[in-house]
């Protein structure tokens, strides 16, 4: 097999066989195929696409490039994944709830990049929380506590890690087959039997429109089916941030509130939906209705919150922070933005809020940048809310950084106002699922 | 300037500024921009194209990456270039003729690759002929003899050399802006004031159809104009080989025959046309008609042949071979193919003849492969010719190689026959030129 011929075929819009894709992926992983050939191939994929069969083969090859966790002794394990958005702290709420309902949760999460926050960063708000568990530690904790939220281990889908690093520096990130196979290869390698996915749509998400989000969702469902996984994919709104808090410790605080029945409506709605889907896909509930009852009970009886406490303690974090959120890292100063006149919120641009959070130090511009756990934005109003003149509509939690002024301006500019009443935004835009 | 942003812009169909293209080319030449970014960029160019302005800028950057010959003391210097085809020995005939007419010819040629022969390989049929002249030697010989045909020197357009090597292994060769800028950057760096180009069209050429050949021609003319060069571009047929001989020493023999008024009609036609265009572009003739008279005289009076003799001698080759072609390398055996029945030749597939020549050892599959100067194919009939049953229609000059059988079958398969009369093919398909 000649690499150039495979690149040429893709360049000309043709398709590669399963064996040809595996040849590329394994050769690349073993450094037998150089970066410059793989990046040309990736660009051809960005511009020419891949068939469903090719995408499934790419995923399988990336899974086969490393180890694959066997979690079958825990019964049916359901993973979750969000494509990332501004203020998305769903995992922090839904993982403990689902675990409290008896479904094992072994979640490998990532760090934040750009305006998209990372679950690992957020969890590190709990002083001492460890995100670098070994596979053995992960398995032991899953056995003992029923829940683990840690970083990706290097031995799972190493081809994906290597390919992603190359795509990141060669302008070849935005290709649905590459995005879908990257996500799914990690889920499959991590031992999931089912996956509940949340594809965010809007200015604060990677997918800006419903059509491309649906295409990504369909591709991931197809990959799952090809690998024997049940997959549910929700398409949810990311034109405005999810919930009210954006920033690491601020989001942890909101997640804890949600586990105490004090969460904002949209976050709670999404958490209940994702949690119920996970219970159904994990065969811990007969149908969505009964699953929702169980999720609601785990919120009402405090068992979800207890599970978060157990998780934090198991991974070395300061569990007192769960019950006393005032112990969480906090910014030294809060700038309160007040409405210049009474009006309805017409829009809260998620991308601007996200970029503002990066300026505040709560997010990274590039990999490896340090992060400030304390800073961020707390919305006091969302689309459809009426704000009286002089009342606060947002708080900016600042730590005296060079970017503070720009961040505050961005938050101010993110709000669009209307004299007339504005309907609330629909949160759930669609659902694409395997049988 | 961030490289990734430039790649992304081209990927998304945008255009780059002159400064941005120069940043990429110079960074790449200095090894500051890695191959994997440049290959992704090249693939984006293959699939998204480049504007005329971008293409001119790319050419200028490649010229600026190295030295540029100053030939102005020789007056107006005209270069020629063919995009390559099967049996194209035009340079061997036209360069001596033009030089004999008093126009200085400093031609840098290449080696053969794939089914496209290289002028340097052909010239090496003259025992001892040197193709590695230094710039100083080139200038001295041009002064003394008025003609030089040698290899590309490394200090001209090094960016083109580096980029071409990368394109060759990343499936990014077939992009008109990249092909055009590669050709033109070398001509400009080599000091040409005008260029006469021959873009081959057909199965035996890189450009398979007239539309893409015309696009390449227009692009090269535009680059020339942007750099102050006069450019004439002929589009010529490459569905069947040019002339009758295909193979190194065989083509040299045919070229010598053409200089002795014994050349095949299509080759002579092309030589006269290209030679006359060169004289006009070099301002050694008022118009094409008077230029053709001079070219014809240089054939008739033997001054063209004398100039070839001088060239061969000046570059250390055995000049006796010019007058006694029997001294040229010859294959040990000739397989003669005879017509199974009387018929007209309907097609002689240039690509099959070219591939056959590679099997015979007359061409290379990959760079650096050794070449057999002796072997090749001599057609005894071309499209439109009538061949009587039992008469030869082709000779295959073999040197007892593993690929001989396949080569002979390819030559046989290259011929299509017709019981009815078939018109001859049109040789010149079009002309695109600057003013």
Interface residues (C-beta under 8 A of the other chain):
Chain A: X3 X4 X5 X7 X8 X11 X34 X35 X36 X37 X38 X39 X40 X41 X42 X43 X44 X46 X47 X48 X166 X168 X169 X170 X171 X172
Chain B: X3 X4 X5 X7 X8 X11 X34 X35 X36 X37 X38 X39 X40 X41 X42 X43 X44 X46 X47 X48 X166 X168 X169 X170 X171 X172
